[in-house]
Structure formats: structure tokens, C-alpha cells
Amino acid sequence: MGFPDWKSAYENTHFVFRIPEDAQWSATELPNRTWAVWNDIGEPPYSIHLFSTWREAITFLRNIFEEEKYLEDYWDPEGFDPGEDVFLKPPDKNKKDD
């Protein structure tokens, strides 16, 4: 994805929502400031979808979430304060869950 190492990729990746039973969708801000969204279903390499903006990426993910009718408790985008609108701005790296 253009990162010099896995640590850099991890630091720019944010959990978005859980997929029952043990998978998840995540979004990664790439070095060129675009966004890749992907899930960890199956074996790597995982397929990714690329978007020019955070808003496009999070909208794509929310549409999948709603189409699959997942429980609302599964939606928990990382990098935001509780109740913050995740569509207004990209996630804050300082608010990542550890």
C-alpha cells in the first residue's frame, strides 16, 4: 500500500465495524492521502477498495453495514469521540484504540 513498514501501515489503519463472528472492516489512509477499505475475511492478500476521500470511504462502509443489516453495536469507527459524526472528518490517529 506504499508504506515503508507494517508499523506505519498499522498507525494509519482504523477499525470501522465488526463482522460476525470474528472479522472486521477497516480503513487505511494511504501515503498519497487516499483511503483503502478492506475486510479480513479469509486469507491474505485481502481485496481492497480505493477512495479519494474519507467521506467516500466511510459512506461505502456504512452502505455495506446497512445492506447486511448488522447490529448497530457492531458499528464503532475508531478515531472518534462518542457521538461524533464520522462523516464530517477523517479519524484522529490520537484517538485510536490500543
C-alpha positions as CSV (number, residue, x, y, z in Angstrom):
1,M,0.0,0.0,0.0
2,G,3.0,2.3,-0.2
3,F,4.1,2.2,3.4
4,P,7.8,1.8,4.3
5,D,6.9,-0.8,7.0
6,W,4.0,-2.6,8.8
7,K,4.1,-0.3,11.8
8,S,3.4,2.7,9.5
9,A,0.5,0.9,7.9
10,Y,-0.9,-0.1,11.3
11,E,-0.7,3.5,12.6
12,N,-2.8,4.7,9.6
13,T,-5.4,1.9,9.8
14,H,-8.7,2.4,11.7
15,F,-11.2,-0.2,12.7
16,V,-14.7,0.7,11.4
17,F,-17.1,-2.2,12.1
18,R,-17.2,-5.8,13.2
19,I,-18.5,-8.6,11.0
20,P,-19.9,-11.6,13.0
21,E,-18.2,-13.9,14.1
22,D,-14.6,-12.8,14.0
23,A,-13.9,-10.4,11.1
24,Q,-13.9,-6.7,10.6
25,W,-13.9,-3.9,8.0
26,S,-11.1,-1.3,8.4
27,A,-9.9,1.8,6.6
28,T,-6.3,2.8,5.9
29,E,-5.2,6.3,5.0
30,L,-2.5,5.7,2.3
31,P,0.6,7.8,1.9
32,N,-0.9,9.7,-1.0
33,R,-3.8,10.8,1.2
34,T,-6.4,8.5,-0.4
35,W,-8.2,5.7,1.5
36,A,-8.3,2.0,1.2
37,V,-11.0,0.0,2.8
38,W,-10.8,-3.7,3.4
39,N,-12.0,-6.6,5.5
40,D,-10.1,-9.5,6.9
41,I,-12.4,-12.3,5.8
42,G,-10.5,-15.3,4.5
43,E,-6.7,-15.4,3.8
44,P,-4.4,-12.6,2.8
45,P,-4.0,-10.8,0.5
46,Y,-7.3,-9.2,1.2
47,S,-9.2,-7.3,-1.6
48,I,-9.3,-3.6,-1.1
49,H,-11.5,-0.7,-2.4
50,L,-9.8,2.6,-3.0
51,F,-11.4,6.0,-2.5
52,S,-10.2,9.6,-3.0
53,T,-11.7,10.9,0.3
54,W,-12.6,9.8,3.8
55,R,-16.2,10.6,3.2
56,E,-16.4,8.3,0.2
57,A,-14.7,5.5,2.1
58,I,-16.9,5.8,5.2
59,T,-20.1,6.1,3.1
60,F,-19.2,2.9,1.2
61,L,-18.6,1.1,4.5
62,R,-21.9,2.4,6.1
63,N,-23.8,1.2,3.0
64,I,-22.3,-2.3,3.4
65,F,-23.1,-2.2,7.1
66,E,-26.8,-1.3,6.4
67,E,-27.2,-3.7,3.5
68,E,-26.0,-6.6,5.7
69,K,-28.3,-5.4,8.5
70,Y,-25.6,-5.8,11.2
71,L,-26.4,-4.9,14.7
72,E,-25.8,-1.2,15.4
73,D,-23.4,-2.2,18.3
74,Y,-21.0,-3.6,15.6
75,W,-20.5,-0.1,14.1
76,D,-17.7,1.6,16.1
77,P,-15.4,3.6,13.9
78,E,-12.1,4.1,15.6
79,G,-10.6,7.6,16.0
80,F,-13.7,9.5,17.1
81,D,-15.2,10.6,20.3
82,P,-18.5,9.0,21.3
83,G,-21.4,10.6,19.4
84,E,-19.0,12.4,16.9
85,D,-20.2,12.5,13.3
86,V,-17.8,10.1,11.5
87,F,-18.8,11.5,8.1
88,L,-17.5,15.1,8.8
89,K,-13.8,14.5,9.0
90,P,-11.2,11.7,9.0
91,P,-10.4,9.7,12.1
92,D,-7.9,11.2,14.6
93,K,-4.8,9.0,14.9
94,N,-4.5,10.2,18.5
95,K,-7.9,8.6,19.3
96,K,-7.0,5.1,18.1
97,D,-8.0,2.2,20.4
98,D,-4.9,0.3,21.6
